[in-house]
């Protein structure tokens, strides 16, 4: 039996996720998604922050704020 950390497990890579209002749907199975701001992996069971409009995941509230701040010079 394969455990959660076995490299040959189909759940060990990056997941593809469709972000919905208040929920998300896994399109391609995996163990994590990447934060759109920091690039750090976020385990799916810990995913709390995302943008439906941008279809991006965020690791923390600070990453959300960083993404939403207007870029300097715009």
DSSP file (Angstrom, degrees, kcal/mol; ACC not computed):
  #  RESIDUE AA STRUCTURE BP1 BP2  ACC     N-H-->O    O-->H-N    N-H-->O    O-->H-N    TCO  KAPPA ALPHA  PHI   PSI    X-CA   Y-CA   Z-CA
    1    1 A X              0   0    0      0, 0.0     2,-0.3     0, 0.0     0, 0.0   0.000 360.0 360.0 360.0 138.0    0.0    0.0    0.0
    2    2 A X        -     0   0    0      6,-0.0     2,-0.2     2,-0.0     0, 0.0  -0.649 360.0-145.9 -85.6 137.9    1.3    3.5   -0.9
    3    3 A X    >   -     0   0    0     -2,-0.3     3,-1.6     1,-0.1     6,-0.2  -0.515  32.4 -96.0 -96.6 174.6    1.5    6.1    1.8
    4    4 A X  T 3  S+     0   0    0      1,-0.3    -1,-0.1    -2,-0.2    -2,-0.0   0.723 122.0  47.4 -61.5 -25.7    0.9    9.8    1.4
    5    5 A X  T 3  S+     0   0    0      3,-0.0     2,-0.3     2,-0.0    -1,-0.3   0.365  78.0 121.9-101.7   4.5    4.6   10.6    1.0
    6    6 A X    X   -     0   0    0     -3,-1.6     3,-1.7     1,-0.1     5,-0.1  -0.544  60.1-141.6 -69.9 125.5    5.5    7.9   -1.5
    7    7 A X  T 3  S+     0   0    0     -2,-0.3     5,-0.2     1,-0.3    -1,-0.1   0.775  99.5  57.1 -61.1 -27.8    7.0    9.5   -4.6
    8    8 A X  T 3  S+     0   0    0      3,-0.1    -1,-0.3     4,-0.0     2,-0.2   0.550  82.3 108.5 -82.7  -5.6    5.2    7.1   -6.9
    9    9 A X  S X  S-     0   0    0     -3,-1.7     3,-1.6    -6,-0.2     4,-0.2  -0.495  73.6-134.9 -69.5 137.2    1.8    8.0   -5.5
   10   10 A X  T 3  S+     0   0    0      1,-0.3     3,-0.5    -2,-0.2    -1,-0.1   0.662 104.2  62.4 -66.3 -13.3   -0.3   10.1   -7.9
   11   11 A X  T 3  S+     0   0    0      1,-0.2    -1,-0.3    19,-0.1    19,-0.1   0.310  81.9  82.7 -92.1   8.6   -1.1   12.4   -5.0
   12   12 A X  S <  S+     0   0    0     -3,-1.6    -1,-0.2    18,-0.2    -2,-0.1   0.615  81.9  64.8 -91.6 -11.3    2.5   13.5   -4.4
   13   13 A X  S    S-     0   0    0     -3,-0.5    18,-2.9    -4,-0.2    19,-1.2  -0.137  98.5 -59.1 -99.4-165.3    2.7   16.2   -7.1
   14   14 A X  B     -a   32   0A   0     16,-0.2    19,-0.2    17,-0.2     2,-0.2  -0.606  52.3-138.2 -79.7 133.4    1.2   19.6   -7.7
   15   15 A X        -     0   0    0     17,-3.8     2,-0.5    -2,-0.3    19,-0.2  -0.527   4.8-133.4 -87.0 155.3   -2.6   19.6   -8.1
   16   16 A X  E     -C   28   0B   0     12,-2.1    11,-2.9    -2,-0.2    12,-1.9  -0.964  33.1-172.1-107.0 126.9   -4.6   21.6  -10.6
   17   17 A X  E     -C   26   0B   0     -2,-0.5     2,-0.6     9,-0.3     9,-0.2  -0.936  26.2-146.0-128.3 141.3   -7.5   23.3   -8.9
   18   18 A X  E     -C   25   0B   0      7,-3.2     7,-2.8    -2,-0.4     2,-0.5  -0.940  27.3-141.6-101.5 118.1  -10.5   25.3  -10.0
   19   19 A X  E     +C   24   0B   0     -2,-0.6     5,-0.2     5,-0.2     2,-0.2  -0.708  25.3 178.2 -88.3 126.4  -11.2   27.9   -7.3
   20   20 A X  E >   -C   23   0B   0      3,-2.5     3,-0.8    -2,-0.5     2,-0.7  -0.656  44.0 -71.4-117.4 171.9  -14.9   28.6   -6.6
   21   21 A X  T 3  S-     0   0    0      1,-0.3     3,-0.1    -2,-0.2    30,-0.0  -0.578 118.0 -13.6 -67.3 111.8  -16.7   30.8   -4.1
   22   22 A X  T 3  S+     0   0    0     -2,-0.7     2,-0.3     1,-0.1    -1,-0.3   0.490 136.6  44.8  75.7   3.9  -16.1   29.3   -0.7
   23   23 A X  E <   -C   20   0B   0     -3,-0.8    -3,-2.5     2,-0.0     2,-0.3  -0.951  66.3-140.5-160.7 173.7  -14.8   26.1   -2.1
   24   24 A X  E     -C   19   0B   0     -2,-0.3     2,-0.4    -5,-0.2    -5,-0.2  -0.982   9.5-140.6-144.5 156.6  -12.4   24.6   -4.7
   25   25 A X  E     -C   18   0B   0     -7,-2.8    -7,-3.2    -2,-0.3     2,-0.6  -0.972  18.8-129.1-121.2 130.7  -12.5   21.6   -7.0
   26   26 A X  E     +C   17   0B   0     -2,-0.4    -9,-0.3    -9,-0.2     3,-0.2  -0.691  26.4 176.0 -80.2 118.8   -9.5   19.4   -7.8
   27   27 A X  E    S+     0   0B   0    -11,-2.9     2,-0.4    -2,-0.6   -10,-0.2   0.849  77.6  21.7 -89.2 -43.1   -9.2   19.1  -11.5
   28   28 A X  E    S-C   16   0B   0    -12,-1.9   -12,-2.1     2,-0.0    -1,-0.3  -0.988  94.9-116.0-127.4 120.5   -5.9   17.1  -11.5
   29   29 A X        +     0   0    0     -2,-0.4     2,-0.3   -14,-0.2   -16,-0.1  -0.150  52.3 132.5 -58.0 146.9   -5.1   15.2   -8.3
   30   30 A X        -     0   0    0    -19,-0.1   -16,-0.2   -15,-0.1   -18,-0.2  -0.955  60.0-107.3-176.2 177.9   -2.0   16.2   -6.3
   31   31 A X  S    S+     0   0    0    -18,-2.9    13,-2.0    -2,-0.3    14,-0.3   0.675  89.8   7.8 -95.0 -20.6   -0.8   17.0   -2.8
   32   32 A X  E     -aB  14  43A   0    -19,-1.2   -17,-3.8    11,-0.3     2,-0.3  -0.949  52.3-141.1-153.8 167.2   -0.4   20.8   -3.1
   33   33 A X  E     - B   0  42A   0      9,-2.0     9,-3.7    -2,-0.3     2,-0.4  -0.870  33.1-112.3-125.3 165.1   -0.8   24.0   -5.0
   34   34 A X  E     - B   0  41A   0     -2,-0.3    23,-0.6     7,-0.2     2,-0.3  -0.806  26.2-111.6-103.5 142.0    1.7   26.8   -5.2
   35   35 A X  B  >  -d   57   0C   0      5,-2.5     4,-1.6    -2,-0.4    23,-0.2  -0.519  21.1-141.3 -66.2 130.3    1.2   30.3   -3.8
   36   36 A X  T  4 S+     0   0    0     21,-3.0    -1,-0.1    -2,-0.3    22,-0.1   0.709  98.1  37.7 -68.2 -20.4    0.9   32.8   -6.7
   37   37 A X  T  4 S+     0   0    0     20,-0.3    -1,-0.2     3,-0.1    21,-0.1   0.873 131.3  20.8 -97.1 -48.0    2.9   35.4   -4.7
   38   38 A X  T  4 S-     0   0    0      2,-0.1    -2,-0.2     0, 0.0     3,-0.1   0.700  87.7-133.2 -98.7 -22.5    5.6   33.5   -2.9
   39   39 A X     <  +     0   0    0     -4,-1.6     2,-0.1     1,-0.3    -3,-0.1   0.438  55.5 143.2  82.0  -1.0    5.8   30.2   -4.9
   40   40 A X        -     0   0    0     -6,-0.1    -5,-2.5     1,-0.1    -1,-0.3  -0.453  57.2-107.1 -72.9 145.3    5.7   28.1   -1.7
   41   41 A X  E     -B   34   0A   0     -7,-0.2     2,-0.5    -2,-0.1    -7,-0.2  -0.504  29.2-158.2 -72.0 140.1    3.8   24.8   -1.9
   42   42 A X  E     -B   33   0A   0     -9,-3.7    -9,-2.0    -2,-0.2     5,-0.1  -0.970  18.4-128.0-119.2 113.8    0.5   24.8    0.0
   43   43 A X  E >>  -B   32   0A   0     -2,-0.5     3,-2.3   -11,-0.2     4,-0.5  -0.364  22.0-123.4 -58.2 138.6   -0.9   21.4    1.0
   44   44 A X  G >4 S+     0   0    0    -13,-2.0     3,-1.1     1,-0.3    -1,-0.1   0.844 111.5  58.6 -55.4 -35.3   -4.5   21.1   -0.2
   45   45 A X  G 34 S+     0   0    0    -14,-0.3    -1,-0.3     1,-0.2    -2,-0.1   0.652 110.2  44.2 -70.8 -12.0   -5.7   20.3    3.4
   46   46 A X  G <4 S+     0   0    0     -3,-2.3     2,-0.4     2,-0.0    -1,-0.2   0.362  81.4 124.1-108.6   2.3   -4.2   23.7    4.5
   47   47 A X    <<  +     0   0    0     -3,-1.1    12,-0.1    -4,-0.5     3,-0.1  -0.519  18.1 144.5 -70.7 118.7   -5.5   25.8    1.5
   48   48 A X        +     0   0    0     10,-0.4     2,-0.4    -2,-0.4    -1,-0.2   0.564  52.4  59.1-126.5 -22.1   -7.5   28.7    2.9
   49   49 A X  E     +E   58   0C   0      9,-0.7     9,-2.6     2,-0.0     2,-0.3  -0.955  56.8 134.8-125.5 129.1   -6.9   31.7    0.6
   50   50 A X  E     -E   57   0C   0     -2,-0.4     2,-0.5     7,-0.3     7,-0.2  -0.979  44.2-118.7-159.8 166.6   -7.5   32.0   -3.1
   51   51 A X  E  >> -E   56   0C   0      5,-2.5     4,-1.3    -2,-0.3     5,-1.1  -0.964  10.0-165.7-114.0 123.2   -8.9   34.3   -5.7
   52   52 A X  T  45S+     0   0    0     -2,-0.5    -1,-0.2     2,-0.2   -33,-0.1   0.914  93.5  49.1 -69.0 -43.3  -11.9   33.2   -7.8
   53   53 A X  T  45S+     0   0    0      1,-0.2    -1,-0.2     2,-0.1    -2,-0.0   0.905 122.5  31.3 -64.5 -43.2  -11.3   36.0  -10.3
   54   54 A X  T  45S-     0   0    0      2,-0.1    -1,-0.2     0, 0.0    -2,-0.2   0.596  98.4-134.6 -91.1 -12.1   -7.6   35.4  -10.8
   55   55 A X  T  <5 +     0   0    0     -4,-1.3     2,-0.3     1,-0.2    -3,-0.2   0.947  59.3 135.0  53.3  53.0   -7.8   31.6  -10.2
   56   56 A X  E   < - E   0  51C   0     -5,-1.1    -5,-2.5   -38,-0.0     2,-0.3  -0.948  49.4-138.0-131.0 150.0   -4.8   31.8   -7.8
   57   57 A X  E     -dE  35  50C   0    -23,-0.6   -21,-3.0    -2,-0.3     2,-0.4  -0.765  15.4-157.0-103.2 153.9   -3.9   30.3   -4.4
   58   58 A X  E     - E   0  49C   0     -9,-2.6    -9,-0.7    -2,-0.3   -10,-0.4  -0.989  16.3-146.3-133.9 142.3   -2.2   32.2   -1.6
   59   59 A X  S    S+     0   0    0     -2,-0.4     2,-0.3     1,-0.1    -1,-0.1   0.732  80.2   0.7 -78.2 -23.9   -0.2   30.9    1.4
   60   60 A X  S  > S-     0   0    0      1,-0.1     4,-1.6   -12,-0.0     3,-0.2  -0.965  74.7 -99.4-156.8 166.1   -1.3   33.7    3.8
   61   61 A X  H  > S+     0   0    0     -2,-0.3     4,-2.4     1,-0.2     5,-0.2   0.854 121.8  58.7 -60.8 -33.2   -3.4   36.8    4.3
   62   62 A X  H  > S+     0   0    0      1,-0.2     4,-2.4     2,-0.2    -1,-0.2   0.882 103.2  51.5 -63.3 -38.1   -0.2   38.8    3.7
   63   63 A X  H  > S+     0   0    0      2,-0.2     4,-2.1     1,-0.2    -1,-0.2   0.883 108.5  51.7 -65.9 -37.9    0.3   37.2    0.3
   64   64 A X  H  X S+     0   0    0     -4,-1.6     4,-2.1     2,-0.2    -2,-0.2   0.947 111.4  46.7 -61.5 -48.9   -3.3   38.1   -0.6
   65   65 A X  H  X S+     0   0    0     -4,-2.4     4,-1.4     1,-0.2    -2,-0.2   0.891 110.4  52.8 -61.9 -40.2   -2.7   41.8    0.4
   66   66 A X  H  < S+     0   0    0     -4,-2.4     3,-0.3     1,-0.2    -1,-0.2   0.912 110.8  47.3 -61.2 -42.1    0.6   41.8   -1.5
   67   67 A X  H  < S+     0   0    0     -4,-2.1    -1,-0.2     1,-0.2    -2,-0.2   0.859 113.1  48.7 -66.5 -36.2   -1.2   40.6   -4.7
   68   68 A X  H  < S+     0   0    0     -4,-2.1    -1,-0.2    -5,-0.2    -2,-0.2   0.654  86.8 102.5 -83.5 -15.0   -4.0   43.1   -4.3
   69   69 A X  S  < S-     0   0    0     -4,-1.4     3,-0.1    -3,-0.3     2,-0.0  -0.460  83.8-106.9 -67.9 136.9   -1.8   46.2   -3.7
   70   70 A X        -     0   0    0     -2,-0.2     2,-0.1     1,-0.1    -1,-0.1  -0.374  39.2-107.6 -61.5 141.0   -1.5   48.4   -6.8
   71   71 A X    >   -     0   0    0      1,-0.1     3,-1.5    -4,-0.1    -1,-0.1  -0.456  40.0 -98.1 -70.0 142.4    1.9   48.0   -8.4
   72   72 A X  T 3  S+     0   0    0      1,-0.3    -1,-0.1    -2,-0.1    -3,-0.0  -0.357 108.2  23.8 -60.8 135.6    4.2   51.0   -8.0
   73   73 A X  T 3         0   0    0     -3,-0.1    -1,-0.3    -2,-0.1    -2,-0.1   0.529 360.0 360.0  87.2   6.1    4.2   53.3  -11.0
   74   74 A X    <         0   0    0     -3,-1.5    -2,-0.1     0, 0.0    -3,-0.1   0.434 360.0 360.0-102.0 360.0    0.8   52.3  -12.3
